[in-house]
Amino acid sequence: MADRAAVTVVGGGVHGCSVAFFLARRGITDVLVLEKEEGLGAGSTTKAAGGIRYQFSTEINIRLSQESIPFLERFEAETGSPFRFHQLGYLLLGTTPADLEEFRRNVRLQQSLGVPVKAVTPDECRQLVPAMNPDGVLGGTFCPKDGYGDPYELVQGFARAARERGVRFETSRTVTGLRVRGGRVAGVETSRGPVESPVVVLCTGAWSGKLGEEIGIDIPIRPFRRDVFVTGSFPAVGHPLPMVIEYATGFYFHSEGDALLFGMADKDEPSTFSTAVRWTWLPRVLERLVHRLPVAADAEVQTAWAGLYEVTPDAHPILGPVPEVEGLFIDAGYSGHGVMHAPAAGKLIAEFIADGEARTLDVSALSIERFRSGADRREQAVF
């Protein structure tokens, strides 16, 4: 006998767990979440750096943040589980005239939407991070409502609250195909037998494009590796630090307790599913770290990991129904900002399923159809 569920969610990362939570809160509790790894969030979610911000270059991403961040601020009241949100701000550093021009446009848009962001001078950047070397910094932007947190706490909090409402979770169960009858979804094929379901939500992150190939749907999402490095205890940098990002290079760092978490994307590395740490890349990243935080020359890297960005052509997510297959929805492709937008996405997918449309926000700009019409606009503030 096939398993059955009113809604099957493919992927047990922070988005799959958020969708399950918001569906259950709407009273849709016959939900089955399938995760191919041994534990929830074991894919990209718990390998993320944990950044949470309002500072984006497009209105839709700012709106997603405005729906998500207040929820994260009251996460324990909403779910019953704690979330330590270190709301210490994001400091974006501009090192080229082009950066400053981009900052002016972004701040104008962000402020027009009510974001408490401001442009800052090089001296003000140094005041925010006294240990920082300001050489080459022409200016920056800072939003005190931004910050970072532990993605694992979000996964567990969403999942626990969903379970309490009757949602089922199965790990180590891989979805291998989609069941379609008469133009609408009928369930999924898995490594442990089929599941019959009239609604399927793909929260499959970096693996979405690959799964799309297997089920005959073009989902333009590709995986890119991101290495994250963490020092041992290192109080000399002056904790707690905000999230600091060099806009041009993408180099970033923030406090991780009394340690320092840092990283930088290799923009020349081709798409890959590999999550092996590239230790050969570490010298390049350390060069940026010591330049920007000279005191960190005495720090020792204690641990490292690599995760995958799920990148779309315009660095915006795909959120909503798939027109060719009734009952099929996609929530993926966040291009590095998936953790922070999980609350908004979960709520919106629940609205699509329960109400037939997204009511909290107009997310038509995030439809998969935009890639077919050429109507996509690129998010510039991705690192």
N, C-alpha and C positions, 0 to 999 in steps of 0.2 A: 504494500500500500504506500502511495506517495504521501509525503508530509503535505500539510495544507496550512495556509496562512492568508489572512485578508490582505496583508501587505508583507512583502519580503524585501528586506534591506540588505543589499550586497555590500559588505565592508563594515567592519567593526572598529573603525577609527573614530575620531572625535565627531566627524560628520554623521556617520551611521548611528552613533549613540545619541547625538543631538536629534536627529530625525525621529528615532524611536521614542525619545523622551517627549517631544512635542506632539507626536501622534497620540501617545498614551494620555497626555494631558488633555487632548481633545476628545478622549473617550474611545479612541481606536486602539485597542489593546491586543487584538489578535495579530501581533506583529512578530516576525521571525527575523533576527539579525544573523547573517552568516559571515564569519570571518575565517579566512584561509590560514592565518597564523595561529599559534597556540594560545595567544592572549590578545585581548582587546587593545587596540592602539599600537600594536607591535609593528605596523607598517611604517608610515611616515610620521604619524602623529607624535609619538613619544621621542622621535629623533629631531624634532623641531627645536629652534632656539627659543621659542616661547614669546616672541614679540607680539604686542597688541597696540594698535595705533589708529588714530584718526587721520594721520597725514598721508593722504593719497592725492593723485592728480586728476581723478575723475569723480563726478558727482555720485555715481552709483556705488563706488567703493567706499566713499565717505558715508553714504546713507547706510550701507551694510555695517559700518563701524558704529554709527549712531544707534543702530538697533541692537548691536552685539555688546558693546562696552558697558552700557548701563546694566545689562543682564549679568555680565561678569562681575560687576561691582556688588551685585546682590545675589551672587551665585548660591551661597549657602542657604539664604532664605527661600530661593526658588527650588532648590533640589534637595536640601537637607544635608549636603556634603560641603566641606570647606574647599575654598580655592584661594590660595595666597596670591593676590594680585598686587605686585610691587609697582604701584602707580607713581613711578619716579620720572616719567617723561621720556620722550624721544628727542635727541639732539641730532639734527641732520647738519653735516658740515659741507659747506660749499667751497671748492678749491679752484673753480674755474669761473670765468664770467658767464658761461652758459648755465652753470649750476645756479648762479644768483638770479638769472632771468627766469629759469624754471621755478625757483623758490617764489619769486614775485607773483607769478601766475598761480601757483598752488596756494599760497597764503591768501590771495585775493578770493579764490574760490572757497577755500576752507572757512575763512571768516564770514563769507556771505551766507554760509550754511550753519553758522553758529558755533564753529569749532574754536576753542580758546587757544589758538596758535599765534605765535608772534615771530617776526624776524629778529635775529640777534646779531650783534656785532662780534668780531673776533674776541674782544675783551670780555664780552658777556659769555661767550663760549667757554673761555678760560675760567670765569667765575663759576660756571656750572660744573666744570670738571677741572679742579685746580691742578691735578697731576698731568694734564694734557699739554702736549707741545702744540702751540697754535700756528707754527710755521706753515705757510701756504694756505691757511684758512682765510677766506675773504669774507665770510659771513655764514649765517646758518639760520635754521628755524627750530623752534622749541614749542612743544605742547606738553604741559604738565599732566594732562589726563591720559597720556599714553603710558606704556610700561611693559611689563613682561610677567609671565607666570609659568607654572608647571603644567604642560599639556596633559600629563598622566592624571593629574587631579581632575581635570575636566572630563576625560574619558570615564574615569571611575564614578564620578558624581552623576553624570548623565545616565550611565548604565545602571547604577544602583537604583536611581529614582524610577527608571523605566521598568526594571525588574519588579519593583514593589507594586507597579501598576499592572503587571501581568505579561510584559514583553518577554519573549524567549530569545536567548542568545546561544549560538553554537559556534565554537571555535574549531580549528583544524578541519574545516569543511569548505572546500574550494568550489566555487561556481565555475562550471565548464561550458555553459551554454544557456541560451534563452529559449523558452518555449513560447511559440507564437501560433495562434489560430485565428484565421479570418481577420488579420490586420490588428489584432490586439494581443497583449501579453497574456500568457496562460501559466507562467511560472518559470522556474529555472532548472537546469540540470546541474547536479553537483557530484562531487567525488563520493558521496554517500547516498546516492539516489536522488530522484527528482523531488521538487517541491511545487505543488500546484498553488498558484496565486494570481489573482486578477490585477494586482498592482505590484510593480517591482521598482525599487529605487536603487540606482547605481551610485554608491558612495565609494568608488573604487580608486580615487586619487590618481597616482602616477601610473597605475595599471589600467586605467580606463580605455586608453587607445588600443591597447593589446586586447582587452576584452571585447571592445567594439569590433575589431577585426574578426574575432571568433564568432560573434553573433551577427555579423553582416551590417554593422552600422559604423559610419565614419565619425569617430569621436576624436577631434584634433587635439589630443593631449599627449605630450611626450615627457619622459622622465629625465631629470638632470640631477647629478649627484651634488650634494653640499656637505662639506666636512665641517665639523664643529670641534673645537679644542677647548679644554678647561685646565687651568693651572691648579696647583695645590693652594692651600691657604696662603693668601698674599694681601695682608692689610695695608701695605705701603701705598696702594693706589687710591686710598681714601674712600672706602665703601660707606654708604651704598652709592653706586653710580647709576645714572640713567642708561638707557640704550643709546649708544653713540654710533652713528653711521657716516662714513665718508661717502657722499653722494656719487662721486665720479667712479670710485674704485669698488664700492660695495663692501669695503672692510667695515667690520662692526665689532663692538665689545659691550658687555654689561656685567654687573656684579652677579655672581652665582654664590650666594651666601658670602663667605669671606674669601672666595676665590674669584677668578676672572674667566668668563666665557667669551670666546672670540672666534671669528672666522671670516672667510672671504671667498666668493665664488670664483672659479676659474672659468671665465667667459669663453675660453677657447676649447674647453672640453666638450666633445660631442655627446649627444644623448646616450644615456646608459642606464641599465637597471642595477648596476653594481653599487653595493653599499659598503665596500671595503674602504677603509680609511686610506687616503693617499698621503702617506708620510712624506713622499717626495715634494708635496705641495706645501708642507709646513714651513720650510725656510722662507718662502715668499710671503706667507701670512705673518710670520714672526718679524720679518723686515718692516711690514706696515705697523705691526703692534709696537715695536720698539721705537719707531719713528714718532708715532702719535702719543705713546705713553712711555717715555724713556725709562721710568722707574721699573717697568716690566722686564727690562733686560736681565734682572735677577730672578725672575719667576721661572718655575719649571712646569712644563706641561705634564699633568698627571693622568689625564684620560682624554679620549677622543672617540667620536663616532661619526658615521655618515648616514644621511637620509636622502630622500628624493623630493625634489620640487616636481610638481605636476603642472607643466607649463602649456598654456594655450598660445595661439599666434598673437593675441592682443593682451595677454597677461591678465585677463578677466576670467572669472569662472564660467562654467556652463551650468545653468540653474533653471530647471523646469522640465516640461514634457518633451518627449521625442515625437514629432508629428507623425512619423511613419508607423509607429507602434503605439496604439492606444493603451494607456495604463502604465507606460514605461516613463520613468523620470530619471534625470541625471542631476547630481549634485557633486561636482568635481571640477578640477582645473584651476585651483586658486592661485597658482603661480607664486607660492611662497607666503601667502597670507590666509591659509585655510584655517588654522587653529583659531585665530581671532574672529573670524566670521562664521564660525560654526553655530552660534546661537541664532543669528538671523537666518541662516540657511535652513536649519532644522525647522524653525517656525514657518518659513515660507513654503517649504516642501509639504509640511502638514496642511497648510492652507490649500495648496494645489489639490491635495488628495481629498480633504474634507469638504472644501467649498467650491472646488472646480476652478479656482483662480487664486493668485497671490493677492492678498488684500493689504498687507502691512506696507509693502513697497511695490512700486511698478518695476518689475525686473525683466521687462520685455527685451531690454538691451542685452540681457545675458542669455537669451535663447540660443540654442545651437544653430538656429536658422541664420543668425547674423553672418556666419562664415560663408554661407551660400549666396548672400545678397551683397557682401562686401561692406556692410554697415558697421563693422567693428571699429572702435577707437582704442588705441593702445594706452594702457596704464603705464606711466613713466616711472613712478616711484616703486620700483621693484629691484631687489638687490641679490 
